[in-house]
Amino acid sequence: MKDKTNILLIYTGGTIGMIKDYKTGALKAFNFKELIANIPELNQLDCKLKGISFEEPIDSSNMNPEHWATIATMIEDNYEQYDGFVVLHGSDTMSYSASALSFMLENLAKPVIFTGSQLPIGDLRTDAKENLITSIQIAALQENGRPVVQEVGLYFEYKLYRANRTTKINAEHFEAFASLNHPPLVESGVYLNVHYANLLKRPTHNKPLQVHKVMDDNIAVLKLFPGLNRSVLKSILGIPGLKALVLETYGAGNAPMYEWFLQELKNAVSGGLLIINVTQCSGGGVAMGHYETSEKLKEMQLVNGKDITTEAAITKAMYLLGHKIYGEHFKKNFETSLRGEMH
């Protein structure tokens, strides 16, 4: 008989780890024993649980690449001892963090499931219990002695998504996340329904986990809008030390055809700035050259973001720049799907 699977909970901060003090009404941060006490159902799970936490849990609005490196290190240090990992994280920046970790953890062969909640765990109508219990169950899923999920996922409100395909779409509903360009990996109903065809295909050769912790944050995001003027564009393109710009264009990658606009972009590209063309639409992707209004961008050799999310585009760029990949090599690597983040 196989030993129980070992699952490590990593608490970074956020609503899910907040326990209400019923005497004062105040919220206080995660304590693993209290968490187990608040969710006695965890004792019914067929796995061993251990919890570790950031020394100082943070609101996810304060999340940054150094914190991502801390999460990656926690996974690296415990990788051999555990079968799966569940990262408890505030929902506001969860898609960014989860996308970042997907790039930082190369050759990942175990589940790393991000989850959180819209209401604290002690609240009467909390979504925290279901999100946490099911995330642990998914992290513990095994088949023929191997984990079923071997990638970074994000679980929220009955669905497990590929992490680097998600975006937060609602600040109030329990269904806070969407993955409009990739179907769910697992859906939770009466049974856990695993969509095997949607999971990342695993190579048969087992390469050791490689953890990359250097992320270059010399990146900006510019969302196009009617009325964007030349001085604003010029000031953003001219930011000292800027290496990459994620340009959120219209529709299928379209942009204004004003001469000044194209000239400013051309000058920036000539100066070595890497400009990544992503759509500002929630779903769909960039098809550069499909319309006349994107043909010029294609001629300029802008990086084609295809159907990548802005969150994944930012973190992928940080990851590649952290490896000192620039120019043509950057374009080629970015336009290649590294962790299932684009078609």
Secondary structure, DSSP 8 states (H G I E B T S, - for coil): ----EEEEEEE--SGGG-EE-TTT--EE---HHHHHHH-GGGGGSSEEEEEEE-SS---GGG--HHHHHHHHHHHHHHTTT-SEEEEE--STTHHHHHHHHHHHEET--S-EEEE--SS-TTSTT-SHHHHHHHHHHHHH-EETTEES--SEEEEETTEEEEGGG-EE--SSSS--EE-TTS--SEEESSSEEE-GGGS----SS----EE-------EEEEE--TT--HHHHHHHHT-TT--EEEEEEBTTTB----HHHHHHHHHHHHTT-EEEEEESSSSS---TTSSHHHHHHHHTT-EE-TT--HHHHHHHHHHHHHTT--HHHHHHHHTS-SSS---
